[in-house]
């Protein structure tokens, strides 16, 4: 249970509630979305971490924040990836279209082959996607469909992404 005394300041409470609603948010995201100055966000995040209410986890170039005890380590890794727009869109598409090819994904998302390869490599290394060879093409599928779909559905509101909304609607129809 959170000690309300630690959240009595409105700004600190807003930051805490935002992280609760958007697990895996990074510093600049918190800064921009809440419209709070960099120094103030930094001060309150440090306070929340010192009191054990929020934990930080460095993922690549970003330090991402989570409310302590609300999300396990596996989900933190997944959320770090799902917070990135291109990987999130790839995952949503592959969930609904298992076996999607590199060519199909490149044309759908209108990104360079090297950019797509970079993201697909990251997704396969993270254990979210599996790559399978079919003739001359690489095809992709989500390894743990239910777990990834659960994360997208659970945190749907925090993504503010039409593709996630469309995915959730379609997935819900296919998996009642």
C-alpha positions in Angstrom: 0.0 0.0 0.0 1.3 3.4 -0.9 1.8 5.9 1.9 -0.4 8.9 0.9 2.1 11.2 2.7 4.6 10.5 -0.1 2.0 11.5 -2.7 0.6 14.6 -1.0 2.2 17.0 -3.5 0.0 17.3 -6.6 3.0 17.1 -9.1 4.5 14.0 -7.5 1.1 12.4 -7.4 0.5 13.2 -11.1 3.9 11.7 -12.0 3.2 8.5 -9.9 -0.2 8.1 -11.4 1.1 8.6 -15.0 3.7 5.8 -14.4 1.0 3.6 -13.0 -1.1 4.2 -16.1 1.8 4.0 -18.6 4.3 1.4 -17.3 7.6 1.7 -19.0 7.3 5.5 -19.7 10.6 7.1 -20.1 11.8 10.4 -18.6 11.1 12.6 -21.7 7.7 11.0 -22.2 6.7 11.9 -18.6 8.2 15.4 -19.0 6.3 16.1 -22.3 3.0 14.4 -21.5 2.5 16.0 -18.1 4.0 19.4 -19.2 6.3 19.5 -16.1 9.7 21.0 -16.3 12.7 18.7 -16.6 14.2 19.6 -13.2 10.9 19.1 -11.4 10.3 15.7 -13.0 13.9 14.7 -12.2 13.4 15.7 -8.5 10.1 13.9 -8.0 11.3 10.7 -9.8 14.3 10.6 -7.6 12.1 11.0 -4.5 9.7 8.3 -5.7 12.6 6.0 -6.3 14.2 6.7 -3.0 10.9 5.9 -1.2 10.7 2.6 -3.2 7.4 3.6 -4.9 8.9 3.7 -8.4 11.8 1.7 -10.0 13.8 2.6 -13.0 15.2 0.2 -15.5 17.5 1.1 -18.3 16.5 -0.3 -21.7 18.8 0.6 -24.5 19.0 4.4 -24.6 16.1 5.0 -22.3 15.5 4.8 -18.6 12.0 3.5 -18.1 9.9 3.8 -15.0 7.5 1.4 -13.3 5.5 1.5 -10.1 7.1 -1.0 -7.7 5.3 -4.3 -7.5 2.9 -3.8 -10.4 4.6 -5.5 -13.2 7.1 -8.4 -13.3 10.5 -8.5 -14.9 9.3 -10.3 -18.1 6.6 -7.8 -18.7 9.0 -4.9 -18.1 11.1 -6.1 -21.0 8.1 -6.6 -23.2 6.7 -3.1 -22.2 10.0 -1.5 -23.1 9.6 -2.9 -26.6 5.9 -2.2 -26.9 6.5 1.5 -26.0 8.4 1.8 -29.3 6.0 2.6 -32.2 7.5 0.5 -35.0 8.1 -2.7 -33.0 4.6 -2.3 -31.5 3.0 -2.0 -35.0 5.1 -5.0 -36.2 4.0 -7.1 -33.3 0.3 -6.2 -33.6 0.4 -7.1 -37.3 2.2 -10.4 -36.8 -0.1 -11.4 -34.1 -3.0 -11.1 -36.5 -1.0 -12.4 -39.5 1.3 -15.2 -38.3 3.9 -16.0 -41.0 4.1 -12.4 -42.3 7.1 -12.0 -44.5 9.9 -9.3 -44.4 8.6 -8.0 -47.8 5.0 -7.8 -46.6 6.0 -5.9 -43.4 8.3 -3.6 -45.3 5.5 -2.7 -47.8 2.9 -2.4 -45.1 4.9 0.0 -42.9 6.7 1.8 -45.7 10.1 1.7 -44.0 13.5 0.8 -45.4 14.6 -2.9 -45.5 17.5 -2.1 -43.1 15.2 -0.3 -40.6 12.8 -3.2 -40.6 15.6 -5.8 -40.3 16.9 -3.9 -37.3 13.6 -4.0 -35.5 12.9 -7.6 -36.5 16.3 -8.6 -35.2 15.6 -6.8 -31.9 12.2 -8.5 -31.6 13.7 -12.0 -32.2 16.6 -11.4 -29.8 14.1 -10.3 -27.1 12.1 -13.6 -27.6 8.9 -11.9 -28.8 9.1 -13.0 -32.4 10.4 -16.2 -34.0 11.9 -16.1 -37.5 11.3 -19.1 -39.8 12.7 -19.6 -43.3 10.1 -20.4 -46.0 11.8 -20.8 -49.4 13.7 -17.6 -50.0 11.7 -15.6 -47.4 11.8 -15.1 -43.7 8.5 -15.3 -42.0 7.7 -14.2 -38.5 5.3 -15.2 -35.7 4.8 -14.1 -32.1 6.2 -16.8 -29.8 3.8 -16.3 -26.9 0.7 -14.8 -28.6 -1.5 -14.9 -25.5 1.0 -13.1 -23.3 1.8 -10.4 -25.8 -1.9 -9.9 -26.7 -2.7 -9.6 -23.0 -0.1 -6.8 -22.6 -1.5 -4.9 -25.6 -5.0 -5.3 -24.3 -4.2 -4.5 -20.7 -2.3 -1.3 -21.6 -4.3 -0.3 -24.7 -5.2 3.1 -23.4 -1.6 4.0 -22.7 -0.5 3.4 -26.3 -2.8 5.9 -28.0 -2.3 4.1 -31.2 -4.9 3.3 -33.8 -3.1 0.1 -34.8 -3.3 -1.2 -31.2 -7.0 -0.3 -31.0 -7.7 -2.1 -34.3 -5.6 -5.1 -33.1 -7.5 -5.3 -29.8 -10.9 -5.1 -31.5 -9.9 -7.8 -34.1 -8.2 -10.0 -31.5 -11.2 -9.8 -29.2 -13.5 -11.0 -32.0 -11.2 -13.9 -32.9 -10.6 -14.9 -29.3 -13.8 -14.4 -27.4 
